[in-house]
Amino acid sequence: MNRYAALPPLPERLNRLDELSEDLWWSWNPDGRQVFRKLDYTLWRATAHNPVRMRWIVSQAKLEAAANDPAFLAVYDRALAAIDDARAGRNTWWSDRFSHLSGKSIAYFSAEFALHQSVPIYAGGLGVLAGDHCKEAGDLGVPLIGVGFMYPQGYFHQQVSADGWQEESYERLNWADAPIEPALTPDGKPCITAVPLGERTVLVAVWRVRIGRVQLFLLDTGLEENAPWDRELSARLYGGDRETRVQQEIVLGVGGVRALKALGHEPGACHLNEGHAAFVVLQRIHDLTESGSSFDEALEEIRRTTIFTTHTPVPAGHDAFPFQLVEKHLAGCWGTLGPNRERFLALGSYDNGGGMQFNMTALALRSAGKVNAVSELHGRVTREMWAPMWPGVPEPERPVAAVTNGVHVPTWIAPEMADLFARYLGSAWMEMHDTPALWEGVLAIPDQELWAVRQNLRRYLFSFVRERARNRWTVERVGTPRIVASGTLLEPEALTIGFARRFTGYKRPELIFHDPERLARILNASERPVQIVFAGKSHPADDVGKHHLQRVYKRALDPVFGGRVAFVDDYDLHVAHFMVQGCDVWLNNPRKPLEASGTSGMKAAINGVPHLSIGDGWWAEGFSGSNGWLIDGGVAGDNGDAVDAADASALYRLLEEEIVPAFYDRDAAGVPARWLTTIKQSIRSVAPRFCARRMVKEYVERMYAPALERTIEVGRQG
């Protein structure tokens, strides 16, 4: 498909520019990014780094000039050589270690994937984790295939009204501006598969996103042949009521397996990223029984080849549906599985405290041979929360392992930090960044150089904040208070705390305002000012979260804080990059133990932004005593007010006695040596241990490879 057929052809010397722009590999590879930055830097910024959109509006004169510019062509040729090498998959970690598994693949199912802001099919942490997982799998050569949804309306855009209330708007994706193409069957036709829903059949189109070595297939019900209400099933991420939700999850699981089969893919194992995808199990059992296996034989095979990752430490966060609703929409799915219908439904039967329902996590737990939580603490919480699944089994022996999340370093590292690492860790640092010994070299980086980079990254953040505010002022004509709240009064040299995540009650976004007078004194200290930048969305149905957001927004308007509190609206991947790279401290204060892992603090830490957090999620195992700060009020129990008061007091004490003094204690050259020691320890300890490279290798060694090897063994026995 040539989306640019109506445009003048590219200069012959740039005849692979479109190919490069449509493979998201460019987004985390420096030479790939440089191609589009150098082509037209103004358009690069105006399109929020979207080369597909750039192609529509870049002038022919710019293209001709680039085709005759030796400096541009050198970068362009390097990028093409690198992407060709990446796609070839030679000499990868996977090919070196697992050559005996050649030809086998793993299907990775997730309700959302955060890859780039030009593909808005994500809401938050689950999608970011899935996107980073796919990118790292590609870098390592792991034969992963992603399966998710193509949401034409994506997730909502956030506007904040003059009184601070979140307003949601949905914008239909302009397909021409996104790196998406029809997925083709082996005979070269666009892939469309049929999914039974109740007594009808819904057609599902399949789209493809290229992510270097990895392919992501996205399901879309928005075909004219479908009824209007069925077209809306895949319109929005996490939209609609419970009935819509169960139908979406049937399309993802049943439709995803059918789509892979139609595309000619036969994965040797399936990885379910959260319970949304658990109906994969139903379709796989169905296919095996159609081929002559008994229900028990099919279930054994499924368990042998299924990996399940749970992310949710709150019982209410796990999807559960009334049995009659599930049976209604599965009516057309049974086939030869029909006589075992009750046995399948029993796999999902679970009482979460509100009566027996069909629970998607219970289905996954009973059907997967390998189950993991996403941090060590979350593993303990999960084993305790689902204890009724394993009556009489002691907590340490319950079959839930832990693979702590990690972040894709090439995606999240600031270019300036990457250049610094190349100078002091070696030019090949990226290839071995999960090696702890490598990061000892961070201690040798001169303080002056590291401080200069950190200063520049903070300034980039404020330039970005002010540019967005200027756009709100000139284009949207918003009032002066909204311009103030968006951060125009922030100081580029002041200690800046970042808080960017989903606004919901358990994350306690207002904790730092517990004692406003004490906080005002901290923020407004004349010689040592502090400022806080907030960003994040609340789920459209979460009114409690919206009220938290509104109150934080009103704090940004309160003169008592002197313009040192800001709220950056419409948080997305683009905003996230500036935040995790440009703040000085990353604040995280959830109500323990409700944060399964958290990854934003990892992204910040590798960029030299130390973590200031409750000992929850990954920080429970990541805090060393010298690489950031642990908020511990010393009060536990069910009295939330008492816990909040104690934690807030501990937070203020850390700011007053440790963080602010360390940041502003400068030597004769204006360099904060004590502060930089914490930064170096943060990078040194977090980068190798909490990177996606370590995470994906763990999945391969502990889960993927054993599942695939067992499949080969069973095949030989058969």
Helices and strands as residue ranges (DSSP letters): G 12-14, H 17-21, G 24-28, H 30-39, H 41-46, H 51-57, H 60-67, H 70-88, H 93-97, G 99-101, E 106-110, H 125-140, E 144-149, E 157-160, E 166-169, G 175-177, E 181-182, E 192-197, E 200-211, E 214-220, H 228-231, G 232-234, H 242-250, I 251-255, H 256-262, E 269-273, G 275-277, H 280-290, H 295-304, E 306-309, G 315-317, E 320-321, H 323-330, G 335-340, H 341-347, E 349-351, E 356-359, H 360-367, E 370-373, H 376-385, G 387-389, G 395-397, E 401-402, H 409-412, H 415-425, G 429-432, G 436-444, H 447-474, H 480-483, I 484-488, E 495-500, G 505-507, G 511-513, H 516-523, E 530-535, H 543-557, G 559-561, E 565-568, H 573-582, E 585-588, H 600-606, E 611-614, H 619-622, E 628-631, H 640-654, I 655-659, H 660-664, H 673-689, H 692-699, I 700-704, H 705-717
